Amino acid sequence: MTTKREKPVLMFDSGIGGLTVLREARVLMPGRRFVYVADDAGFPYGSWEEDRLRAHIVSLFRGLIAEHDPEIAVIACNTASTLVLDDLRAAFPDTPFVGTVPAIKPAAERTRSGLISVLATPGTVKRQYTRNLIGEWASKVHVRLVGSERLAGLAETYMRQGFVDEDAVREEIAPCFIEQEGRRTDIVVLACTHYPFLVNRMRKTAPWPVDWIDPAEAIARRALSLMPEEQGLQAPELPDPDVAIFTSGNPDFATCRLMQGFGLRVEPSPHRLLPT
């Protein structure tokens, strides 16, 4: 018989960026089991046509929810969240979903110069959802949207190989830094869960110091707030391990080693769904 304690938290991303959220979620929910799903067959999402990507993700979740029956599903991906979160909630009303959206509100509240930048994938930048956030929470500050084609891939390479081209990082973040009437950008919102893996390189290559806002902890706290209390729930004697599933069904050796480093056992995926 399955108890609430045994139901996992399902963490979903297009690749390995959601590990930044998983890391924070484990701190806040140490008694929970996690299933990490990387849609590497569909990575990068920025190259997809919106309707096809929406259908792709909903189809993928149909199998994932049937198999894992998660307590909650965390969409640890800005591009997917701004596009398909409402569709997922409508399709699976019995599963709570937590999305990831650009941290524009806290950036607008924290800035002193009035100049902030949102560093994101091109898909997140072009969403009306993102512009609505700016209109609602940041109408009194200047917000520059910067869509990077390469940073998510650079982060994936860095996490697998331990090396990244710093000149490439410098080139991708350069548009975030602007000066107006003696004021400078003082906050950059990391609006892709991959980007925090590169934040040390970003600090090193930035033209001046800024605050880099990583939303991972806020996402994990939101997920925790929707979870049932753990008090009184009986943990199984032999709890299932945390696992990682790749939709391609074929992660390379470096990726498997990375997952093991995060305490995840890589399992074969029955949900292989290659983009067409």
N, C-alpha and C positions, 0 to 999 in steps of 0.2 A: 504494500500500500504506500502510495506516495504522500509524504507530508509536505507542508509548506517549507520546512527547513530544507528539504531535498530539492525543491525547485530552484533552478539556477538563475542567475542574472545573465542575460544574453547581451553581449557587447558586440556591436556591429560597426564595421568600417570598410572602406574600399580597399584598405591595405593594412599597414602596421601602425598607422597614426593613432588609432584608438587605444593602443597600449599606454599612451599618456593618461587617458581617462581610467583605464583598468588599474593602473598603479595607484591612483588616488582612491578609487572605489574600494580597493582591498584594504587600505588603511582605515576607511570608515566602516567597512562591512567585513570584518575579519572572519566571521562565522559563515559567510555565504560562499556558495560554489559558483564559478564563472564559466561560461562558454563564450569564447572569443571567436567571432566569425569575420574572416577577411575575404572580401569579394575580389580576390586578385585576378579572377577571370575577367572582371569588368573594369579593372584599374587601367588608366585613370578615368574618373567619371566625367571630367571636363570635356572629353571628346565625344560624349554621347548626345544624341538628340533627346530633348527633354521627355517626350511622351514614351519613347522606347526605354529610357532609363527608369522612368516611373513604373512602367509595367514589369520591367526586369526585377526591380527590388521587391515589389509586391509579390511577384511569383516566387522569388527566393524565400521570402518570409513565410509563405504558405507552407513550404516544406519544413522550414526551421522550427516554426511554432508547433507543428504537428509532431515533430520528433522530440523536441526538448521541453515543451510546455513551460516556458520560462515564467518566473514570478514577475519579471519586468524586462523590457527590452530597451537598451540604451543605444541610440543612433549616434555613435561617436564620430560623426562626419558632418561638417557644415553643409556641403553640397547636397547630400542626400536629405538632410533635415529640412533645408529650405525648400526642397522640391516635393518630397513624398511623405512627409510626416502625417499630414492630414489624411492621405490615402491609406496609410497603414492603420491609423486609428479607426477609420471607417471600416476597413476590411477585417480587422481583428479587434472588435470592441471589448473582448474579455481580457486583453493583454494591455497593461499600462505601457506607454511609450514615453521616453524622455529623449528630447532632441538636443542638438548642439547648434546654437545660433551665435553670430558675432557679438562679442561683449561690448557693444556700442554704448549701452547705458552707463556701465561703470566707468568707461573711458571718458565719457562726456562729463561725468560728475567729478572725476579726478584731475582732469587737465588744468594746468595753470596758464598755459600759453594760448589755449583755445584752438590749437592745431593738433588734430589726431589723424592717424592713418589706420586703415583697415587692410591688413595684408591677408589675401585670400586666394582661392582658386578662381579662375575666370568664371566658372559656373556660379559661385557664390556672389561674385561682384555684380553679375548681370541680373540676379533675381530681384524682382519687385519687393520681395520679402525684406531684403537687406535695405532697400531704400525706404521702406516703411519704418523700419527700426530707426533709421536716421531722422526721419520726419517726426517720429514720436518722441525720441529721447535726446536727440543731438541737434536740434534746430538752431541752437544759439552758438554752436561751435562750427569750425570748418573741418569737414571730414573728407579726407582723400581716400578713395577706393583704389586699391592696387591689386590687380589680378596677375598672379604669377603662374606661368605655364610650367615652370621647372622645379620649384621648390619641393613639392611633394615627392617627386622622383628623386631629388637630391637627398631628401631625408631618408627615403627607403634605402638608397645606396649606402648612406652613412651608417645606418643601423645594422646593415648586413655586413659591410666591409670595414667599418671603422675609419673611413676616409671620405672627405668631401672636398671639392674644389672651392677654396675660399673666394677666389675671384668670381666664380659663378654665383655664390651666395651674395657677395657684395653687389653684383650687377642686378640681382633680383630684388634686393631690398632698397636699392638706391632711390626709386621713385617715392618711397615713403617719407623721405626727409625733405621738407620744404621750409623756406624762410619767407616771412611776410612782415614788413614794417618792423624789423628788429626782433620779431618773435620766431621761434623755431618749433617744429614738431617735438612734442615731449612724450607722447604715448603712441605705441603701435599695438594694435589689437591683432593677435595671432588667430585668424579666423579659419584655421585648418588644424586639425588635431595632429597632423604630421609635423607642423612647424616647431613646436617646443623642443623636439629632438635636436634642432639646429640653433637653438637660441644662444648658446655660448659662441657659436661661430658668427651669429648675427651681431652680438655685442662687440666681438672683436673687429668686425669689418664695418660697423656703423660709423658714419662721419662724426656723430656726437652721441653722448649717452641719452637714452630714453627709457621709459618704463615699457616693458613688454608684457602684455596681459595674456596670460594663459588661462583659458576657461575650464581646464580639466577638473579642478577641485569643485568649482561651482556646479558642474554637471553631475559629479559624484554625489554632492550634497543633495541635489534635487532628486536623484534616484533614491537616495536613502530616505528622503522625506515621504516617498510614496510606497515604501516597503512596509510590510507588517512588522510589528515588534517581534524581536527574536526571543524575548523572555517567555519561558514556558514551552518553547518548541524543542523537541527532543532531537538531538543530532544523531544521525545513524552511526552505528559502531564502526563501520568501514565506509567513510564518506567517499563519494566519487571524486576523482581528481579534477582540477580545472583543465579544460581542454581547449585547443585551437583547431579550427576548421578552415580550410582554404577551398574556395569554390572551384578553383582550377583542379583540385585534387592532386596537385603535383608541385608543392613548394620545394625550393632548392635546399641544399644542405645548409647554407648560411642562414636561411630563414628558419629552418627547423632548429638550428642551434640557438638562434635568437629567442625563439619561443620557449625553449627549454630554460634559457636564462631568466625568463619571466615566470618560470614555474608552470608552464603550460605543456601538456602532452598533445602533440599533433596527431589528429585522427583523420582517417580517410573520410571524404565527404561524399554522401550520396546525392548531393545537390549541385552537381557540376552543371553550370549554365553559362556557356561561353557566349560572348557578344557576337552577333551576326551582322 
